[in-house]
Amino acid sequence: MEDCACGSTRKEVSGAGGEGFEKVGPDGTPTGEPSRADEKGLVARCDAPPSGASWPRFVLTAVLALLRALLSALLHAARANPRPLLAAPPSPTPPPPSAACDGVEDDPAIAPEDGLPPEHLLEHTADSLAARVSARLGRGGSLARAVYREYCGGGGACGWAEEVRRAARPLAARVRGLCDTTPPLALEAGAAPPAAGETEKYVLRAADGAEVEMVAMPAPGVEAGWSLCVSTQVGCRMGCTFCETGRMGLLRNLTVAEVVAQLAVARFALRLRVANVVFMGMGEPLDNVDVLIRSIRVMIDPLGFCLPLKNITVSTSGEAKNVYTLVDALPSVRMAFSIHSGDEAMRSRLMPINRRVPLAEFAEAMRYYLRKTKRRITIQYVLLAGENDSASEAATLAAFLRTVGPAARFHVNLIPYNEQSKPRYRTPSHQACVAFKVALMQEGYFAKIRETRGDAKMAACGQVLPARLEFKSSCTHVPAVIIS
């Protein structure tokens, strides 16, 4: 027996009509009034609704009964129609899984219907790849993001994410047809990660035979971290007289995929924990500004390489008009400005670009950078013995910087000249470097003599030059001469 919500007591009975309850009085005598479950046997209820403390039990009983009814309906539907509710599309003769991809089906790439060649995946951010796939196929944007995340974020061991395993094979193949994932640059045979605390230079070869160099060096203040010095051009047309790359002239610009591939090689082939990227390798970054901006956007994409923008530095020797382009596109970017002399005549002799972009025009671009980014400016200054390392040259540099902004907004890196294969200058003594630094600090500027790294391996500042200059290339050579 149990108490009923209507105030009486009920007793469980069984009979021909099935199990149920009937009301009983206070003395246990049946009243003759049935309190049987409803006709479906789902809820045992009394004639009067529950009240007071009996409400929670009534609600729980009702909910459980409804769940039983729902489960019964689903089982009935399953018996009537045994086909799975989420059936995969039929695949009559699926190919065997690719051994390299741990079970990922190796669909052949399907050429786009419009006949255009596929673009390299490293040319895109996740959003731009998804937009391209959606525009070309009408769907597949989410699948494209999954492909991107696996390739750029996970190293592309297979090139395909878990979502691709679950996707319809025809759609996955069509997405693959829009993405070129072949390595844009090949790492030289036998290349190994640098030893701890060491600087190492790597030669990468493009499909046309062009050689590109990148340098890995320990990142200051980051345990087991590395700074990667990347190139933006094959050669350089700036013609700086103290730079090995300037002797090459310009062979061609690198593509976005080739620039980003340097980070991919360092992170996934050499297994380096890349903390910083500096655009200070071969070429003038702002001479290839559109590729530079797109490359940085790929590097900072959160679904891909996810490198913080504050950890990327772009160096320029004087392409003033493109400073505005870069800063407008990436207002938080860090920049380093190569000055090397505050005197017009001296700078024009050292850096032919000064004949086309004089210091006054360069200073205006630097002021725009200060206003737009609110960051301090890094000044690069190569010290050449007997040329620009005197106390008077330090005063001339300070006078030029005052036309740009207050002294507190500058950080001056002093770089002793690194001798080249065909040296034109001499490296100043340590005493001369310290004297220049002191003279500059007396003018109110913070200056630091940068430690030379990698000079024994021709990997230091101004020494980046492939060992083999003569190679087959489909590009046109541009001499290292700046035409005013």
Summary of the structure (lengths in Angstrom):
residues: 484
radius of gyration: 36.0
end to end distance: 106.8
largest distance: 121.8
contacts: 1492
relative contact order: 0.09
helix: 36%
strand: 18%
